[in-house]
Each structure stands twice: as C-alpha cells, then as structure tokens.
Amino acid sequence: MHELPDGGFGNFATRTVLDNEGRILVLGGSNATFETIGTCGGRTLLRVVLLYIVGTTDGSRSPLVTGQWRCLDDPTGRREFIGFSELLFDPVRGSLLVSGSSNCSDRFFAGCPAYGGGPWILRIDGFTPLADVLPTAPLPQPLCSNGLDDDGDGAIDAGDAHCKSSADNDESRP
C-alpha cells in the first residue's frame, strides 16, 4: 500500500493515498468545494466534494466523489449529511476503500430519533490494477535454444543429442 502521511486542514484530518498511476487522492476537508443545492426548514443543504484527485505536477484538484445533503423533514429542519474519514488503496485490485458516516441533525443540532445512519465503507473500482503497471519479465528461453552448453557435455542446443527440439528445456536427459 502506498500511503502518505496525514495532512491537516483546519479541524479536519485529511487522508491522502497514491494510486497505481502515482496520482494523489485526497479527502475533502474544510477546504472542500461546497455548493448550495436547497434548504431544509430554513437550513442550507449542500453538495460537497468529498474526494479529489490532485495533479502531481501543477497541484490542481479534480473532484472524484461528491456527496449531497438531503432533507429528511422540512418542518423540523432535519437533514442528513455525510463525511469521509479514512482512505485505503488496494493496489492489486485497483480499488479505493473509503470509510465515512451519515448523520442527521435538526435545526437545534440535536440528533434525529430513529435515524438509521452511521458508519459505512465505500469501494470505488476502476483504478488501474497493479498488474497493469508492473513491468512484465521476459519468459526464459528453453535450455535447448539459449546458446549455452547447459549440461557441460560440450554440445550446444541443437548440436546436443539430448535436445529433442528448440523448445526442449533439458539438455541432460536422453
């Protein structure tokens, strides 16, 4: 796993990881982009960028995942909001695992009775798997076509009586 140290933005801890292509993935924090999408009992509903890809050369930030608050009950101002807390990159599969939680509060910032939110884990596939970025090792040549006297009898490859063909991988067996 490629993991960078925690960074901090305001009161929010921000986690960053590298994907298999060397891109930096960072959780949105207090510096995330917020967009107003409506109201709920006079309270603001937002769309927020929860996860960015950071450009490695110019530092630009491209939104990858956004979250949207929703109104659960307009008269009481109960709204659901979400947040991410941790990132983990699975390099073998090319998947990003993100932990977060959903919460609810009313206009007095009290909890919501019978609200079923809480912690969850999101898996985002579609990143480049490790096998696609690792160099492929050339397959070894068969012993009967590698240009060497592998069994030490003075005969090389096709000149060795023990080689049945150039694909044979044993010069010592009759």
Protein Blocks (a to p, Z undefined) as FASTA:
>chain_A
ZZdddddehjbccdddddfkopacddddfkbccddfbdeehiacddddfbdcddfklopa
cdfbdcddddfblknopacddddfbdcddfknopacdddddddddfkopacehiagdcdd
dddehiacfklmpccddddddfklnopafkonopahjlpmklmbfkbccfkbZZ
